[in-house]
C-alpha cells in the first residue's frame, strides 16, 4: 500500500490537469487504507478543488468533511465553517418545495445510502419497526429511489446518511422533496445544507450555545440515541487471564496520538495490564501502520493489534474495559460493548460527534463512566481496573438505550407537532 501511495504521488506531476482529481481521490483512498486521516482529508480536499463538475465535487468534499472528524485539533468553529461551504456545492440543484399534504396518517420517509445490518441499522431499527401504524406510514428509500421519493407524497423526509459514503443522500435532500426535512442518527454533525430543517438531538449532545455550529434547527428529544442489539449480542464467558485487558474495537482511523499517549499512561499505572486494538477492516496495511505508530508510545510486548473479522463478538470475552476513542467516539461499538457486559470509558468532547459515545453511556445509565478530559480519562480507567462492574448488561437492558418504544414515541410526538 505504501508503494502504491508513492506511485500515485509521482503521477501528480505528469497527469493531465483534467484527470488530476482522479489521482487525488485514489490518494485519499490509499491514506484511508493506511488509517491516515490527515492524508485522506487533504487528498479529498485536493480532489474537490481539481474536479470541474459540481456533482463530483460534492462527493469529494463530503469525503473531506468526514475525514475531518478524525482529527483531534480541528476547532469546532472551523469545522462548522467547512461544513457551511457544502451548501454552495448544491447550487445547481433545483428545489421542489412540495406543499404540505393532508393525509389521514403522517407519511415519513427514511433515506439512507443503504439499509442493511451495518452499524447505523442498530440505531434506526425501532423507527422502522415500532412506529404507530394508526398514525404513521413509513417508507425506506436509498439514492436509487429518488424518483419514487418525489412522488411518494411525504410529509417528512429523514436523512440517515449525511456526509457518509460520499454524501450520496444529500443532493436528494437538496431537492427538498418533503415539506419537513430532518437529519441525524447516521450523521453526527451539521450537514451544512440549508434545505434540511432539523437535526435530531438531545440536550447533552448539543448543550446551550451549540446552535451556532449548525444550519439546522434542533429537534430535541429526551434521548437522541437508541440501540437494538442483535440476537447474538450475548456476553461470552470471559477468557481465563490473571491480568486486566483494555480494548479499542474502533476503526483504527479514530486512534490519535493523544489516545495512544493516554493508553500508555494507563498501562504504566496498571501493572501487568495489556491492551488489544481491533480494527473494523481486514486491511493488512492498516494493521502494520498501526503497529509502527503504537511502538512510539506503548510497550510493544503488552499490546496486540488485530484485523477486523465477522465474528468479532467473541472477542469481547478477551476484554475487561473498553477505552473509547476521541474526538471521534465509538457508536455501535460502544453500545455493543455494554450489551456484551464490557464497561466503556468515554470523554464528552466539545462537539456533537465527540459527545456521542458519552451520550450512549448517559442513556444507558453509566454517567460515572463519562469524563471531561484526558487526565480524568486516565484516572477513571485506572480506578475502574480495580473494581470492574459485573452487571453492565443487566443495567443497560433496563435503561432507555434499549427502550425502542419510548424512543419512537418521543420522536413521533415531535413529528406530529412539525406537521401540525
Secondary structure, DSSP 8 states (H G I E B T S, - for coil): -HHHHHHHHHHTTTS-GGGHHHHHHHHHHHHHHTT-HHHHHHHHHHHHHH---HHHHHHHHHHHHHHHTT-TT--HHHHHHHHHGGGGGGTT-----------SSEEEEEE-S--SSSHHHHHHHHHHHSS-TTTEEEEEE-GGGHHHHHTS--SEEEES-TTGGGGTTHHHHHT--SSEEEE-SS--S----TT--EEEE-TTTT-TTGGGG-SSEEEE-S-S------TT---------SS-EEEE-S-GGG--HHHHHHHHHHHHHSTT-EEEEE-SS--HHHHHHHHHHHTTTS-GGGEEEE---TTGGGGGGG-SEEE--SSS--SHHHHHHHHTT-EEEEE--SSGGGSHHHHHHHHHT-GGGEESSHHHHHHHHHHHHHS--S-HHHHHHTSGGG-HHHHHHHHHHHHHHHH-
